[in-house]
Amino acid sequence: MVASLHKLRQEYHQELIDLGVLAVTASGVASNADSSQKTSKAIALSIAEQLGVTPGGEKLAGQTAGHAFEAATTRFLSKALAEFNHLVPPGTAIEHVVKRGHGFYLAEFVPYLHLKQLAGAVESDPTLSTVLGNSYDISPDVIMTRAPQPDAYFNGNASRVDGSVARLTPRRLINNEARFVEAIISCKWTLRSDRAQNARSEALNIIRNRKGRTPHIVVVTGEPTPSRLASLALGTGDIDIVYHFALPELQKAVVSAGNDEAESMLNILIQGNRLRDIADLVLDIAD
């Protein structure tokens, strides 16, 4: 029997193809390739061929492709986590953050509730934004949240908590009604120009502005070039792990390209625990 996660992964790739996010032009250039770079074109085309893309499609505009990639990734993660509901705590949800740019989105969730006060102050006195900058304005692509639970969840079949203990933890519904952020997932279909640096800056803002445990901070990308993946994945302290939308296919493509430097870099990223496949993300955030 084929594993259900394998099927969901196939459906995810097919949705990216159907949406036009992953496409190949009549001239043989894949939509996630850098058309000015020979290695990028070869690797991206090989991935597309392995996933069954038919040439002749049109490349979507960057912002349109990015939004569709975020939406498809959200649906994949939602379906996959539902498949592992025996591992996932109750009240867990995956959300595509559609309305971005208005600022302070995370202020609705633990551990960022304190940013509500800051948002109110900036709204009443816009000049504060010139002093504070945008380090408090975190607008994620996709988030995983969980709801606080009633005491019956923690107690089970015994008396484990009551009004005398654990009176501050936001995990108890009696203490807090706001949902809390478990994971922040940045989606970058490709890693051109300063996108890697943007992802790092957002991750650092997420870490610095929390009052509580740091959420999982990950990036999902369709970038085909190992050197560009390395620009984001190498190093520690900000992003937990980078996840590729098709890592096994990328590995085969890099070997087929015959670029020893690219193959070596990809192996370093994988063996150094900095790059994983999208399917790995499901289990990494499941519990």
Secondary structure, DSSP 8 states (H G I E B T S, - for coil): ---HHHHHHHHHHHHHHHHTSS-B-TTS-BTTS-TT-HHHHHHHHHHHHHTT--S------HHHHHHHHHHHHHHHHHHHHHHTTTTS-TTEEEEE--S-SSS-GGGGSBT-TTHHHHHHHHHH-TTHHHHHTTTT----SEEEEE--B-HHHHHTTS----TTS--S-TTBTTT--S-EEEEEEEEES---TTHHHHHHHHHHHHHHT-SSS--EEEEEE----HHHHHHHHSSSSS-SEEEETTHHHHHHHHHHHT-HHHHHHHHHHHHTT-EEEHHHHHHHTT-
